[in-house]
Amino acid sequence: MKAALKSKNKTGHQKLSPVKTKSLLVIDNTPIRKKSIKQAQGWLKKIEDTEKSAKKFQEIDLKLYTDWYNLTFNPLIESIDCPVSPFRTAMTQANLTKADRFWWG
């Protein structure tokens, strides 16, 4: 129990007196807990649905998209790479020649 300090008595020591306390108010928190549990279950359901959706995307949708992308754009990419390939070869040779001159004098 807490005690409050009072003024000094005849002996010069302070006299302690108990502090008055109030009784606690009892609250029934069952509705609050039920609401929190229901809300948490709702969030868990949303998380599970999102996980299922992500799994479906990885297993089905992403594969279909990759196949479509490769069928649609690979011919275009190859047609672009063909004219560029000789240019790359020439540039690689030029860079190697410069590097040889740098290192070997």
Sequence and secondary structure as in RCSB ss.txt:
>XXXX:A:sequence
MKAALKSKNKTGHQKLSPVKTKSLLVIDNTPIRKKSIKQAQGWLKKIEDTEKSAKKFQEIDLKLYTDWYNLTFNP
LIESIDCPVSPFRTAMTQANLTKADRFWWG
>XXXX:A:secstr
  EEEEEE TTS EEEEE           HHHHHHHHHHHHHHHHHHHHHHHHHHHIIIIIHHHHHHHHHHHHHH
HHHHHHHHHHHHHHHHHHHHHHHHHHHHH 
